[in-house]
């Protein structure tokens, strides 16, 4: 990473502050910051009951959080990405019977996040 003037964990502190403001159980908000050749990865963990609030309808809240993190990272010339930890067994479509549905075709997969990386 290039210039990390100021506090390099500013991105992690920022996302914790924003997410704690969104959720019902702020004491359950945890982040882990790792750096590799791809940039900074912040893994976010919240109470299972708060996952919906962090992800939002159709992922709009999560998308907004990622956009804000990119802006904070750009300030330090770093690529910052957010991974939201989903506990084992947690279903995105809780109320639906998933056994009767066929898996989504691979051509419907949203690759916009990967496309932004210009790899």
Buried (B, 14 or more C-beta within 10 A) or exposed (E): EEEEEEEBBBBBEBBBEBBBEBBEEBEBBEBEBEEEEEBBBBBBBBBEEBBBBBBBEEEEBBBEBBEBBBEBBEEBEBBBBBEBEBEEEEEEEEEEEEEEEEEEEEEEEEEEEEEEEEE
